[in-house]
Amino acid sequence: MEELIIEKEVEFEEAERIARKMANEKGSAIFLAYHDPKTGLKYPNVDCCGERTWELYAKTRGGNFRVKIGVIEFIFRID
């Protein structure tokens, strides 16, 4: 999975805006998953077996681009 890391602390909404912009610059982007460890917010909101469920969900749906802004992760599928 390709990864873009931005060392910047911002609120979730701003991080999402930046991540979507970066993903859309790479091509047709589908937003699959996210995780904010500061708040515990994640999609999908599933806990199982100690896995990083948001990442597993995205990978099984073709996730191929991760944007990490500060500690917040977003995963997209770029077609």
N, C-alpha and C positions, 0 to 999 in steps of 0.2 A: 504494500500500500504506500503510495506517495504521501509524504507528510510535509506540511508547511508549519513552522513554529514561529510565532510572533511573541516576543518577550515584552508583553505589555499587560498591565492589570487594568481591566475595564469591567463594567457591569455586564451582566448576561446579555441584555438587549443590544448593547453596542458590539459585544463580541460576536453575536449572531449576525448582525448587519455586516460586519467586516468579513466573517467567514463566508457568508453567502456571496458577497462581492468577489472574493478571491476564487471561490468555486466556479462562479458563472464566467469568470475570465478564462477558465480552462476549457469551457465547452458547455454542453447542455447538462446542468447539474440537478440532481435529485437529492434533496436533503433527507438523510436516512436516520441519523441518531445524534444524540448529544449527551454530554455529562458535565455537570458542574460540581466538583467535589466540595466546594465551599458551602453550598446550600443543600447538596444531596439530590438536586434536581437532575433527572435523566429521562431519556426516551430511548427505547421503551422502558417504562417503570416496572421492571421485573427483577427480582433477586433470585438467583439459583446457584447453588453449588460453588459459591465463591468466585464465579466467573464474572468477567466484565461483560455483562449481558448486552449493554448498548453496542459494544464493539462486535460481539458475536452476531447479534441481529444484523448489523450493517454488513459485515463480511459475507454472511449467507445470502444477502440480497445484492451482491455485487459492489459493495463499498470499496472504492479504490483511491479515495483522496481524503486525508485527515487534515483539518486545520486546528491547531492548538494555539489558543490565545491566552497567555498566562497559564492558568490551570484548567481552563474550560476547553473541552474537546468537541469538535463537530466532525461528523463523517458523512461524506457524499458519495454518490455514484456519478461519475462523469462519463457521458456517452460521447 
